[in-house]
Amino acid sequence: MNAVRVLIVDDADESRRVLRRALAMDWTIEVIGEAASGREAVSQAAALTPDVILMDVRMPDMDGIEATEDITRRLPGIRVIALTAHEDPESVRDMLSAGATGYLLKGSSIDDLIAAVHKARGGEGQVDDRVLPTVLEDLRSLLHQERSRRAEAERLARSREEFIQVLSHELRTPLTVIGGALQVLSDVDLPPDSTELVTSAVRRTSDLERVVTGLELVGDPPPTISETAVPSEVLGTALTDLRPDVIDATSGTWRAIRSNHLARATRELVDNAVRHGRRPVEVRAYREGNEGVVRVTDTGDFQPDDRLLRPFVQADMSSRRERGGLGLGLFVASRLCEVGGGRLDLRREDDRTVAEARFLLAEE
């Protein structure tokens, strides 16, 4: 087995020498470098990529907490062991929160130090017995907070679903009545101005009914692992009237996704490309890792930005709404992706506008 490559970080020269001598007693451990500050530790970690770092907490020029957070974020394969004279609860909590695998106090036995290094390399943690009560108390507190947050999230989710159901019902009923009345008027011989007004009202009513349907879908709970969708079938049916130039969906069956969510999100993206882009409009569905991706492209000059995922853009409550249109359709598509743990990506690639609906899929 290859030796465990260790970087020692401590602002005291003597402490580094003591640690180096202690680790030299195990021939399966190799000290590959030293650092005297947190900033130097970050630089050395990137240059040497050690397996394990022994990190002091209190140091000048970036302390061990900041250095650990930076290293574990950018180089997640490196394990950090806090090795310090401080056993105050705040230091323990901060180092473990920053990503440290273990926490040892200076003065621990050589056996404990060597064991901690080997455990860290294998992804295991070791905490000094003297700080263990603090860690356990924090764990109990976190578990209690998590239970409370989960209960609150479930309550809010139920409230949201109930609100959306009531709202959609209250909107759908008058829309149905209005739509029926407008349909009757559209069959009557009216003056040109009145005919144009009725036609516009029918179109707006249809748009509102589509919004209501989208709200109902957004209010759905996350799909279960047993639910499946076949992109080739779903897209073929959902896009018939929009007639994209290319539909390429040969990616088999997607698990943990609802067919109606896939259909609606794809339809919104294609509708957006047809209305506001330029043909050819191409639709491709494929798997990428654990995600199902529907990619819609067109050759228009549309420039996506974050505001398009808002339902509308308005300066403040006293201002008249001046912008809209694109927002609601893309907003619904993005939320349908998020229901199952996915996301909506919008960007430019060379001379094309690209919209990707990504859905998190269950493993086959």
N, C-alpha and C positions, 0 to 999 in steps of 0.2 A: 504494500500500500504506500502511496506517496506521502511524504512528510506533510504535516499541517503547517502551512506558511502563515506566520504571525507577524503583525505590525504592532510595536509597542508605542503608546502615546502617553507621555507624561511630561510636565514642564520641569520636573526635578531630575537632574542628571543621575543622582544616586539611586532614585527609584527605578529608572530605566536599567541601570546596571544590575540591581538586585533582581529584577524581573528576568533579565537576560540570563543571569546565572541560574536562576531557578528553573527556567524552561530548558536550559542546556542539559539538565539531568534526565530528560526524556529524548532519546535519539530520534523519535518519530515526530519531533517538533522542530521547526527551523524558523528562527527569527530572521526575517528578511529586511527589516528596516525599523527606524525609530522616527518619532516626531515629537517636537517640544511644544506644540500648540494645536488648537483645533483646526486652524486654517492650514497648517502644514500637514495635519492628518488627512484632510480632504484631498490635498494635492498628492500625497504619498499613496493614498488608497487608489486613486485613479491611475497612478503610474505603475504601482506594483501589484495591484489586485490581489491582496492577501486573502487567505481563507477566513482568518479571524483577526480582529483588532482588539487589543486590551486598551481601553479608553479611560483616561482620568476624567473626572467630571469638572473640577474647577481648574481652569487654565486661562491665561491671558490670550488675547487675539483670537476670539471665538472659543467658547467653552465646549466641553465634551457633549453637552446636550445638542447644541446647534450642529456640531460636526457629525454626530451620530445620525441626526435627522437628515442631513444633506447626503451622507454616504449611503444610508439604507434606502433613500429615495432613488438615487441615481445608480447605485450599484447593489441591487437587492440580494445578490449572491454572497455578499460579504457579511459575516456575522460579527456583531460587536458585543463585547463583554465590558460592562462598567466595572472598573477596578478603582476604588476610591476610599479615602479615609472617612467619608461622610455617610452617615446612616440615617440622616433626617428623612422623614417620609416624602418631603417634596422632591428631593434629589432622586430617590428611588422611583417615584411616580413619573417624574419628567424623563428619566433615562429610558425606562421601559416604554413609555408612550412614544419616545423618539425612535424606537425600533431596536433597542438593545435586547439581545437574546438572554443575557444573564447579568447578575449584579453581585459582585464580590467585594468584601471589605479588605483593605490593605491589612496585612497581618494574618490573612487566611493561610492555612497550611499549603505547602508545595503540592501535596497530593490533591487538595481541593482545586488549586489553580490549574494543574495539569488536567485533571478530570473535566473541569469546566471548558477548557480549550477543546478537548476531544469531543465533548458533548455538543459544543457550539458548532463545530464543523459538520456534525450530523444533523443540525437543525434543532437540537434539544436545548432547553434552557436550564440554568442552575442559579439558584438564588441563595445567598448566604442565610443561614438559619437566623442570624440576628436581625435581618430585615424582612424575613418571611411573614411575620404577623402583619406588617404594613401592607404587603402585597395581597395577602388573603383578605384583609379588611377592604382594600380597594376593589378586589374582585367581587366581594359580596355586594358592595355599593353599586358597582357597575351592573351586576345581574339584576339588582332591584330596579335600577333606573331603566334597564332594557325591558324588563317586564312591564313597567309603567308606560314606556314609550310605545311598546307593541300594542298594549291595550288601547291607548289613546289613538294610535294609527288605525286600528281596526274599527274603533268607534267613528272616527272621521270618515273612513272609507264607507261604512254603512250609511252615514249621514249623507255623504256625497251621492251615493247611488240612489238613495231615497229621494233626495232633492232633484236629481236629474230626471228620475222617473216621473215625479210629479210635474216638473217643469215641462218635460216633453209631452206629457199627456195634456196639460193645460194649453200648450201651444198647438198640438196636433188637432184637437177638436175644432177650434175656430178656423184653423187653416183648411180643414176638410170642408167646412161649411162655405167659407169664402171661395175655395176652389170650385165647388159645385155651382155656386151662384155665377161665378165668372164664366164657367163653361156654358151655362145657359145663355148668358149675354153674348158670348162669342158666336152662338148659332143664330142670333137675331141680326136682321139687316139694320145696322147702325150707321150714322154719319161717319165719314172718314176720321175725324178727330176722336170721336168716341171709340171707334174700332181700334185705333192706335193705343188709346188709353187702356182698353180692356186687354189687348195683347200684352202690353207692358206689365199690367197687373198680374196676368196669368204667369208670365215669366218670373216675376218677383215672388209670387206665391210658391212656385216650383222650387226656387232657390231656397226659400225659407223651409220648405218641407225637407229639402236635402240637409240643411243645417240641423234640423231637429233629429233626423236619422243619425247624423254624425254624433250629436250629443248623446244619443242613446247608446251608441257603440262605445264612445269614450267612457261612459259610466260602467261598462262591463268590468267584472273582476278579471284578474289575470287568467289566461287559459291554463288548463290542466295538461299534464303530460300525455294524457290519452287523446287529446284533440289533435287533429291533423288537417293539413291542406295540401292539395296537389296543384302547384303553381300553373302547370300547363292547362289544367281544366279551369281553374279560377280565373286566370287572366284571359283565356279565350272567351269566356262568358262575359266578364266584367267590361271588356274594352270593345265589344262589337260595334257600338255606335260611334266610338271615338276614332276607330280605324287608324291606329298607329302604323307606320310604314314597316316596322319589323317587330315581331314578337318571338323571342327565343327563350323558351321556358322548358328545359328538359332536365330539371334537377331532381326528379323523383318526388317523394313525399316528404313534407316538412312536419316534424312533430312539435307539439306544444305551441301551436298557432291556430287561430280561428280563420276559417275560409272567408267569412264576411269582413274581418279586419284586414286581411290581405287584399281582398277585392277593393274595399273602399280606399285604403291608403294608396294602392296602385292607381286607381281611377283618378284620385285627386292629383297625383303627380302627372299623369298623362294629360288630363284636362288642362292643367296649368301649362304644360308644354305646347299643346295644340292652340290654346287661346293666346298665349303671350310669347311663344317662341316661334320657331320657323322649321318647317319640315326639311329633311326627314326626321320623324320622331321614332326613336328606337327603344324597345323595352326588352330587357334581359333579366331573367331570374336564375340565380345560381347560389351555391353554397360557398361560404368562405369561412373556414374554421367552424366555429359553433354558431355561425350566423347564417340566416337566409337573407339574401340581398336581392332587391328589385331595383335595377338601375334604369333610369329613364333619361335619355339624352335628346337634345335638339340643337339646331345650329343657329338659334337666335342670339341676340346680344344681351339677354337678360343677365343682370349682375346680382346674384343673391347676397343678402345680408341678414343679420340676426333679427331685424325687425319684422321680417316676413313671417316668422313663426308666432307673432302676436296676433290675436284676433282682429285688432285694428290699431291704428296709430292715431293718437289724439293729443293735442298739447296739454289741455287740462279740462276740468269739468265745465268751465265757462265758455270753452271754445266750441265752435261748430266742427264736427268731424269732417276732415278734408281728404283723408286717405283710407283706402280699404281695398276690397277686391281680392287680391292674392292671399291676404292674410288668413281668412277663415279656412279655406280649403287646405292650405299647408299646415295650419294649426291643428286641424283635425287629424291629418295624416301623421304629424309628429307625435300626437298624443296616442294614436293607435299603435305606433311603434313602441312607445314607452310603456304601454299597458303590459306588454310581454317582455320588458327588459331591454328593448332595442332603442333605436334612435333614428332620426332623419338627418341626412347630410346633404347640404346644398353647396355647390362650388362651380367654378369655371375650370375647364381643362382645355387648353389651347383655344380653339374657336367654338367650343361646345359648352352648353349649360348642362350640368349633371345633377340629377336628384337621385339619391339612394335611400330607399326605405330598408332599414336593417332590423331584423327580428331575431331575438335570441331563441335558438332551437334546442330541443332536448337531444341528447346523444342517441345515436341509433343502437 
